[in-house]
Amino acid sequence: MPRPLPSRWLKLRPHQEQMRLWNEGKRFAVVPAGRRSGKTEIAKRKLVVSLCEKKDWQDPRYFAAAPTREQAKRIFWNDLKELTPREWISKIYESELCVKTRFGSELWVIGLDKPERIEGVPWDGGVLDEYANMKEPAWTENVRPALSDRRGWCWFIGVPEGLNHYKALADYAMSAVDPDWGLYGWHSSGILPSDEIEAAKRVLDAKTFRQEYEASFEGSSGSAYYAYDPARHEDPSIALRMDLKIALCCDFNVDTCVWEVVQTDGRSVWTVDEIALRNTNTAEMGKAFLQKYGGHKAGIVLYGDAAGMARSTAGKSDYAILYDLGLKAQRVRKSNPAVRDRVNGVNAMLENTRGEARLFHHPRCAYLRKDLETVEWRSGGSEIDKSNPERTHASDALGYFIECEFPLRIDRPDPGVRFYK
């Protein structure tokens, strides 16, 4: 890199986690970090340094993106121009927010309020700032495909905003199942003066402070499944036991339809697997389940939403369709329990008054985990918020089983009675 650098390249305070982020060179880096802790500054420098890298093509192209164009311009534009050595610059396009270098490389500042802005050309790398506030499909449907041609890299930086898609991406990076991904994070206290941290503590509640200054993914105070902790309830060692029956837990939906595959010894409950299909129907879901588990010799018992007893457009109820497929053992109530009773039953299994956990799930049950982490009560606290069409189906399905077999009442249903008619 030419010397001297522009004066904007101020010396940064050494920080171990930031050095790890810079030196490991992961293709995809998820970087939740505290406010004013240097994450965006490092990202800007990563973009500028990339401009002089030699490629096999003549037009390397990089992006600095934020949730809106105005936000992206405010965060990046002036700093990127000041960080880029003058002798590198061929031309600056102020209206397009683009810096073109004499190497042939380009650096664009883009707003992803319209994610399609990223499409149409291949990209060598980029930064998604304030990623938690971006539209969830922007990464998978718009940005990720645009990086494929050139095996481009991407950093996801920002402060957490609850348990949303940023949390899911951080969990994936942390799992280490994909060597292309890395998770990096640090507290503001590692960068900001201690008196500034103390001043923030005096005016912020504990939860907000953890989220904003410690980059903690915090759930809503209205969380329905407040007793859930993935570190405690997610267990990769869970495996199908051949000596126990399978409880197939159903909630009927078209897109996405999610059913949970569960086993119990009468005390603990293990969610072994989940069947999830998009744009489907009850018959297709039943066939998909039977293809994997139809030969289970200990038996299969069906649980689910009482609304499935109503006739469908196919002329039969959902349970009649499944009965015809061979799923004849069905334990379905004539009417659904109160929502709060069902949710309380799940929470009691997650942790009872003795502090015991009796409900666990395998990591492959991704929809269930997302539900348990993010599903909230609507205002008033008597109904679940179902505004997100992707949520509640997995937890509802499991809840019907829990409420039936582990109710918070003294009376238990007779195991010999099949409620379906």
Buried (B, 14 or more C-beta within 10 A) or exposed (E): EEEEEEEBBEEEEEBEBBEBBBEEEBBBBBBBBBBBBBBBBBBBBBBBEBBBEEBEEEEBBBBBBBBBBEBBBEBBBEBBBBBBBEEBBEEBEEEEBBBBBEBBBBBBBBBBBEBEBBEEEBBBBBBBBBBBBBBBEBBEEBBBEBBEEBEBBBBBBBBBBBBBBBBBBBBBBEEEEEEEBBBBBBBBBBBBEEEBBEEBEEEBEEEEBBBBBBBBBBBBEEBBBBBBBEEEBBEEEBEBBEEBBBBBBBBBBEEBBBBBBBBBEEEEBBBBBBBBBEEBBBBEBBEBBBEEBBEBEEEBBBBBBBEBBEEBEEEBBBBBBBBEBEBEBBBBBEEBBEBBBBBBBBBBBBBEEEEEBBBBBBBBBBBBBBBBBBBBBEEEEEEBBEEBEBBBBBBBBBBBBBBBBBBEEEEEEEEEEBBBE
